[in-house]
């Protein structure tokens, strides 16, 4: 654990960051063809980046998913970890879509070669695939004692019932996001989403379970028990909305850029992204869980089986660090996703009492009751359903 003085200093710094309503997108302005990984390596910590080194670690994660200081171009909690442990950690915002990322590293995984990351952060269903294919290592739980801080509701997923190979990084709510000037009454139903003012300016997520999950629930389907016929009916609905010119794109995290540029006025998107956009743009955007129900899932820490012993131990130290309630609260105050760590809500009171009451960070039972987890698919279903979705999306 960090010392009290160090933690108080970190909290003071973090309050400043939260209050400035910083924009991480400013980091990317004017960089032309420079990749996110290369850019973030240049503005993050310096040092070696080879996997398996005793003092190095490489973490692949999603954009807008870790506290970031626009002034220093660094991640405060990560910098505190580096200072505390001496582990030089490279942080890459290289996730845009689960399938896209997996496709990038799958060949190397099959060959048992280094994939360029010591920790990755796939969503539940993709984490299940990593485990099923033997690509995820088991944790040495002696190195992750804070893993016991995981919320009871997240402690025993079907794909990893003992949480031996995964721990939730953040929880994700899928629902409706919108431009408040174009949609002053908000969006809470599918009819609201497909209102005339949004025609040609709607973007939906390339994460099949979120987009189709929201559509299915609007059609009265329980996505914990969805059948193939029901699924295909929802895919047909999406395909028609694309062909009729309502939906302009099926995208990963870059949908946020479409909203800020004005190319999109309404989305099926993620709560955390939308709350960051709202904060950065003086309330220009907002988010709501659909009246018919939204989706909930999680992104997870996973250590690839190609990672050597030293880097694995370093990865476990980082995972354990982010399961300290005070650290988890600092991250949650920035990303505004569902915090998976017990005790973080009390720590959030010290950072931002208003956020400690947020339903989207610390959801109550009432909120959770309006969210569903898309059911696990068989290998055959995953192939067939994904192909249908990708075809409808135009891929």
C-alpha positions as CSV (number, residue, x, y, z in Angstrom):
1,X,0.0,0.0,0.0
2,X,1.1,3.6,-0.5
3,X,2.0,5.7,2.4
4,X,-0.6,8.2,3.7
5,X,1.5,11.2,2.6
6,X,2.0,9.8,-0.9
7,X,-1.7,9.0,-1.2
8,X,-2.8,12.5,0.0
9,X,-0.5,14.0,-2.6
10,X,-1.9,11.7,-5.3
11,X,-5.5,12.7,-4.2
12,X,-4.7,16.4,-4.3
13,X,-3.3,16.0,-7.8
14,X,-6.2,13.9,-9.0
15,X,-8.8,16.5,-7.7
16,X,-7.0,19.0,-9.9
17,X,-7.2,16.7,-12.9
18,X,-10.9,16.0,-12.4
19,X,-11.8,19.6,-11.9
20,X,-10.0,20.8,-15.0
21,X,-12.3,18.7,-17.3
22,X,-9.2,17.8,-19.4
23,X,-9.5,16.3,-22.8
24,X,-7.3,13.4,-23.8
25,X,-8.2,14.0,-27.4
26,X,-6.1,17.1,-27.4
27,X,-3.0,14.8,-27.2
28,X,-3.8,13.4,-30.6
29,X,-4.5,16.7,-32.4
30,X,-2.1,17.3,-35.3
31,X,-0.1,14.1,-35.1
32,X,-1.0,13.0,-38.6
33,X,-0.2,9.3,-39.2
34,X,1.5,8.7,-35.8
35,X,0.0,5.6,-34.2
36,X,-1.7,5.7,-30.8
37,X,0.8,3.2,-29.5
38,X,3.8,5.2,-30.7
39,X,2.4,8.5,-29.5
40,X,1.5,7.2,-26.0
41,X,4.9,5.6,-25.7
42,X,6.5,8.9,-26.4
43,X,4.4,10.8,-23.8
44,X,4.3,8.0,-21.2
45,X,7.1,6.7,-19.0
46,X,10.5,6.1,-20.6
47,X,12.7,3.1,-20.6
48,X,12.9,-0.4,-21.9
49,X,9.8,-2.1,-23.3
50,X,10.9,-5.7,-23.9
51,X,8.6,-8.4,-22.5
52,X,10.0,-10.5,-19.7
53,X,12.4,-7.9,-18.5
54,X,12.7,-7.7,-14.7
55,X,11.9,-4.0,-14.7
56,X,9.5,-3.6,-17.7
57,X,5.8,-4.0,-18.4
58,X,3.6,-3.4,-21.4
59,X,-0.2,-2.9,-21.0
60,X,-2.6,-2.8,-23.9
61,X,-6.0,-1.1,-23.1
62,X,-8.9,0.9,-24.5
63,X,-8.9,4.7,-25.2
64,X,-10.2,7.0,-22.5
65,X,-9.8,4.3,-19.9
66,X,-7.1,5.5,-17.4
67,X,-6.7,8.8,-15.5
68,X,-4.7,11.2,-17.6
69,X,-3.1,14.6,-16.9
70,X,-3.2,16.8,-19.9
71,X,-0.5,19.1,-18.5
72,X,2.1,16.4,-17.9
73,X,0.9,14.0,-20.6
74,X,1.1,11.2,-18.1
75,X,-1.2,8.9,-16.1
76,X,-1.1,9.8,-12.4
77,X,-2.0,6.4,-11.0
78,X,0.4,4.7,-13.4
79,X,3.2,7.1,-12.6
80,X,2.6,6.4,-8.9
81,X,2.9,2.7,-9.5
82,X,6.1,3.1,-11.5
83,X,7.5,5.2,-8.7
84,X,6.4,2.8,-6.0
85,X,7.7,-0.4,-7.7
86,X,10.4,0.7,-10.1
87,X,8.6,-1.2,-12.9
88,X,8.9,0.8,-16.1
89,X,5.4,0.5,-17.6
90,X,4.4,1.3,-21.1
91,X,0.7,2.0,-21.6
92,X,-0.8,1.7,-25.1
93,X,-4.4,2.7,-26.0
94,X,-4.4,0.0,-28.7
95,X,-7.9,-1.4,-28.3
96,X,-10.6,-0.2,-30.6
97,X,-12.6,-3.4,-31.0
98,X,-12.2,-6.9,-29.4
99,X,-12.1,-8.8,-32.7
100,X,-9.8,-6.3,-34.3
101,X,-7.3,-6.5,-31.4
102,X,-7.5,-10.3,-31.2
103,X,-6.9,-10.5,-35.0
104,X,-3.8,-8.5,-34.6
105,X,-2.2,-10.8,-32.0
106,X,-3.7,-14.2,-32.8
107,X,-1.0,-15.4,-35.2
108,X,1.7,-14.7,-32.7
109,X,-0.3,-16.4,-29.9
110,X,-0.6,-19.5,-32.1
111,X,3.1,-19.5,-32.6
112,X,3.7,-19.0,-28.9
113,X,5.6,-15.8,-29.7
114,X,5.6,-12.4,-27.9
115,X,2.6,-10.4,-28.9
116,X,4.0,-7.0,-27.7
117,X,1.9,-6.9,-24.5
118,X,2.3,-8.3,-21.0
119,X,-1.3,-7.4,-20.0
120,X,-4.3,-7.1,-22.3
121,X,-7.9,-6.0,-21.4
122,X,-10.5,-7.9,-23.4
123,X,-14.2,-7.8,-22.7
124,X,-15.8,-10.8,-20.9
125,X,-16.8,-12.8,-24.0
126,X,-13.3,-12.3,-25.5
127,X,-11.6,-13.1,-22.2
128,X,-13.6,-16.3,-22.3
129,X,-12.1,-17.0,-25.8
130,X,-8.6,-16.4,-24.6
131,X,-9.1,-18.9,-21.7
132,X,-10.8,-21.4,-24.0
133,X,-7.9,-21.4,-26.4
134,X,-5.3,-21.6,-23.7
135,X,-4.0,-18.1,-24.3
136,X,-4.4,-16.8,-20.7
137,X,-2.1,-17.6,-17.8
138,X,-3.3,-18.4,-14.3
139,X,-2.4,-15.7,-11.8
140,X,-0.2,-16.5,-8.8
141,X,-2.8,-15.3,-6.4
142,X,-0.2,-14.7,-3.7
143,X,0.9,-11.8,-5.9
144,X,-2.7,-10.5,-6.1
145,X,-4.1,-10.4,-2.6
146,X,-6.2,-7.4,-3.4
147,X,-8.1,-9.6,-5.9
148,X,-10.4,-10.4,-2.9
149,X,-11.7,-6.8,-3.2
150,X,-13.7,-7.7,-6.4
151,X,-17.4,-7.0,-6.1
152,X,-19.4,-10.1,-5.2
153,X,-21.5,-9.7,-8.3
154,X,-18.3,-10.1,-10.5
155,X,-16.5,-12.7,-8.5
156,X,-17.6,-15.9,-10.3
157,X,-18.2,-15.4,-14.0
158,X,-19.0,-18.6,-15.9
159,X,-15.8,-18.3,-18.0
160,X,-13.5,-18.0,-14.9
161,X,-15.5,-19.0,-11.8
162,X,-12.6,-18.8,-9.4
163,X,-11.1,-15.6,-11.0
164,X,-7.8,-17.4,-11.6
165,X,-7.1,-15.9,-15.0
166,X,-9.0,-12.6,-15.1
167,X,-10.0,-9.7,-12.9
168,X,-12.4,-7.0,-14.0
169,X,-10.7,-3.7,-15.0
170,X,-14.0,-1.7,-15.4
171,X,-17.6,-2.6,-15.8
172,X,-19.4,-1.3,-19.0
173,X,-22.9,-0.2,-19.5
174,X,-24.3,0.0,-23.0
175,X,-27.1,2.3,-23.9
176,X,-28.0,5.5,-25.8
177,X,-25.8,8.6,-26.2
178,X,-26.8,11.8,-27.9
179,X,-26.0,15.4,-28.8
180,X,-28.3,17.4,-26.5
181,X,-28.8,20.3,-28.9
182,X,-30.0,17.9,-31.6
183,X,-32.0,15.8,-29.2
184,X,-33.2,18.1,-26.5
185,X,-35.7,15.6,-25.1
186,X,-33.0,12.9,-24.8
187,X,-33.1,9.3,-26.1
188,X,-34.6,6.6,-24.1
189,X,-36.2,4.3,-26.7
190,X,-35.3,2.9,-30.1
191,X,-38.0,5.2,-31.6
192,X,-36.2,8.2,-30.0
193,X,-32.9,7.0,-31.5
194,X,-34.4,6.8,-35.0
195,X,-36.1,10.2,-34.8
196,X,-35.9,12.3,-38.1
197,X,-33.2,14.7,-36.8
198,X,-30.8,11.8,-36.4
199,X,-31.2,10.2,-39.9
200,X,-27.8,9.6,-41.4
201,X,-26.1,10.6,-38.2
202,X,-26.5,7.5,-36.0
203,X,-23.5,5.3,-35.1
204,X,-23.8,1.9,-33.4
205,X,-21.1,-0.1,-31.7
206,X,-19.1,-2.8,-33.5
207,X,-19.4,-4.7,-30.2
208,X,-22.1,-7.1,-31.4
209,X,-23.4,-7.9,-27.9
210,X,-24.0,-4.3,-27.0
211,X,-25.6,-3.1,-30.3
212,X,-27.7,-6.2,-30.9
213,X,-28.4,-6.5,-27.1
214,X,-30.0,-3.1,-27.0
215,X,-32.0,-3.7,-30.1
216,X,-33.2,-7.1,-28.8
217,X,-34.3,-5.7,-25.5
218,X,-36.3,-3.0,-27.3
219,X,-38.0,-5.9,-29.1
220,X,-38.9,-7.5,-25.8
221,X,-36.2,-10.2,-25.9
222,X,-34.4,-11.4,-22.8
223,X,-30.7,-11.4,-24.0
224,X,-29.8,-13.9,-21.3
225,X,-31.9,-16.5,-23.2
226,X,-31.8,-15.1,-26.8
227,X,-32.4,-17.6,-29.6
228,X,-30.8,-17.6,-33.0
229,X,-34.0,-16.6,-34.7
230,X,-34.4,-13.6,-32.3
231,X,-30.8,-12.6,-32.8
232,X,-31.0,-12.8,-36.6
233,X,-34.2,-10.8,-36.5
234,X,-32.4,-8.0,-34.7
235,X,-29.5,-8.2,-37.1
236,X,-32.0,-7.8,-40.0
237,X,-33.4,-4.7,-38.2
238,X,-29.9,-3.2,-38.0
239,X,-29.1,-4.0,-41.6
240,X,-32.3,-2.3,-42.9
241,X,-31.5,0.8,-40.8
242,X,-28.1,0.9,-42.5
243,X,-29.5,0.3,-46.0
244,X,-32.2,2.9,-45.5
245,X,-29.6,5.5,-44.5
246,X,-30.3,5.9,-40.8
247,X,-27.1,4.4,-39.5
248,X,-24.0,5.9,-40.9
249,X,-21.5,3.6,-39.3
250,X,-20.8,0.5,-37.1
251,X,-17.7,1.5,-35.1
252,X,-15.5,0.8,-32.1
253,X,-14.3,3.5,-29.7
254,X,-13.9,6.0,-32.5
255,X,-17.6,6.7,-32.4
256,X,-16.8,9.4,-29.8
257,X,-14.9,11.3,-32.5
258,X,-18.0,11.2,-34.7
259,X,-20.0,12.8,-32.0
260,X,-17.4,15.6,-31.3
261,X,-17.0,16.4,-35.0
262,X,-20.8,16.5,-35.5
263,X,-20.9,13.7,-38.0
264,X,-23.0,11.8,-35.5
265,X,-25.8,13.1,-33.3
266,X,-26.9,9.8,-31.6
267,X,-25.3,6.5,-30.8
268,X,-25.6,3.2,-29.2
269,X,-22.5,3.7,-27.0
270,X,-20.9,3.2,-23.6
271,X,-21.7,5.1,-20.5
272,X,-18.1,6.0,-19.6
273,X,-17.2,7.5,-23.0
274,X,-20.4,9.6,-22.9
275,X,-19.8,11.0,-19.5
276,X,-16.3,12.0,-20.4
277,X,-17.7,13.7,-23.6
278,X,-20.3,15.4,-21.5
279,X,-17.7,16.7,-19.0
280,X,-15.4,17.9,-21.8
281,X,-18.0,19.6,-23.8
282,X,-20.1,21.5,-21.2
283,X,-23.1,19.2,-21.3
284,X,-23.3,19.0,-25.1
285,X,-23.7,15.2,-24.8
286,X,-25.6,12.9,-22.5
287,X,-26.3,9.2,-21.9
288,X,-29.2,7.0,-20.7
289,X,-29.9,3.4,-20.2
290,X,-32.8,2.5,-22.5
291,X,-36.2,2.1,-20.9
292,X,-36.4,-1.4,-22.3
293,X,-33.0,-2.3,-20.8
294,X,-29.3,-1.8,-21.5
295,X,-26.3,-4.1,-21.5
296,X,-23.6,-4.7,-18.9
297,X,-20.3,-6.4,-19.2
298,X,-16.7,-6.0,-18.1
299,X,-13.2,-5.6,-19.5
300,X,-10.7,-7.8,-17.8
301,X,-7.0,-8.0,-17.0
302,X,-5.5,-11.0,-18.8
303,X,-1.9,-12.0,-18.9
304,X,-1.0,-13.8,-22.2
305,X,0.5,-17.2,-21.9
306,X,3.5,-16.0,-24.0
307,X,4.6,-13.7,-21.2
308,X,7.7,-14.7,-19.2
309,X,8.0,-15.2,-15.5
310,X,9.4,-11.8,-14.6
311,X,6.9,-9.8,-16.7
312,X,4.1,-12.0,-15.3
313,X,5.1,-11.1,-11.8
314,X,5.2,-7.4,-12.7
315,X,1.8,-7.7,-14.3
316,X,0.4,-9.3,-11.2
317,X,1.8,-6.4,-9.1
318,X,0.1,-3.9,-11.4
319,X,-3.2,-5.8,-11.2
320,X,-2.9,-5.9,-7.4
321,X,-2.2,-2.2,-7.3
322,X,-5.3,-1.2,-9.2
323,X,-7.4,-3.3,-6.8
324,X,-6.4,-1.0,-4.0
325,X,-9.7,0.9,-3.2
326,X,-8.1,4.3,-3.2
327,X,-6.4,3.7,-6.6
328,X,-9.6,2.2,-8.1
329,X,-11.5,5.3,-7.0
330,X,-9.0,7.7,-8.7
331,X,-9.4,5.8,-11.9
332,X,-13.2,5.7,-11.6
333,X,-13.4,9.4,-11.0
334,X,-11.8,9.9,-14.4
335,X,-13.2,7.1,-16.6
336,X,-16.8,7.0,-15.1
337,X,-17.3,3.3,-15.7
338,X,-18.6,0.8,-13.2
339,X,-15.9,0.4,-10.6
340,X,-15.4,-3.3,-9.7
341,X,-13.5,-2.8,-6.4
342,X,-15.0,-3.0,-2.9
343,X,-14.2,0.0,-0.8
344,X,-13.7,2.3,-3.7
345,X,-17.0,4.2,-3.2
346,X,-15.9,5.3,0.3
347,X,-12.6,6.4,-1.2
348,X,-14.5,8.3,-3.9
349,X,-16.1,10.4,-1.2
350,X,-12.7,11.9,-0.5
351,X,-12.1,12.8,-4.2
352,X,-15.6,13.8,-5.4
353,X,-18.7,13.2,-3.2
354,X,-21.0,13.7,-6.2
355,X,-19.3,11.0,-8.2
356,X,-19.6,8.7,-5.1
357,X,-23.4,8.8,-5.7
358,X,-23.2,8.2,-9.4
359,X,-25.3,5.3,-10.6
360,X,-23.0,4.8,-13.5
361,X,-19.9,4.2,-11.3
362,X,-21.5,2.6,-8.3
363,X,-24.9,1.4,-9.6
364,X,-27.7,0.6,-7.1
365,X,-29.8,-2.6,-7.3
366,X,-32.5,-0.6,-9.1
367,X,-30.1,0.4,-11.9
368,X,-28.6,-3.1,-12.2
369,X,-32.1,-4.5,-12.5
370,X,-32.4,-2.7,-15.9
371,X,-29.2,-4.2,-17.3
372,X,-28.6,-7.6,-18.8
373,X,-25.5,-9.6,-19.7
374,X,-25.7,-11.1,-23.2
375,X,-25.7,-14.9,-22.8
376,X,-22.6,-17.0,-23.5
377,X,-22.4,-18.3,-27.0
378,X,-21.2,-21.7,-28.2
379,X,-18.2,-21.8,-30.5
380,X,-20.6,-22.5,-33.4
381,X,-22.9,-19.7,-32.4
382,X,-20.1,-17.2,-32.0
383,X,-18.9,-17.9,-35.5
384,X,-22.4,-17.9,-37.2
385,X,-23.8,-14.9,-35.3
386,X,-20.6,-12.9,-35.7
387,X,-20.5,-13.5,-39.4
388,X,-24.2,-12.4,-39.7
389,X,-23.5,-9.2,-37.7
390,X,-20.3,-8.4,-39.7
391,X,-22.1,-8.9,-43.0
392,X,-24.9,-6.6,-41.9
393,X,-22.3,-4.0,-40.8
394,X,-20.7,-4.1,-44.2
395,X,-17.5,-5.9,-43.2
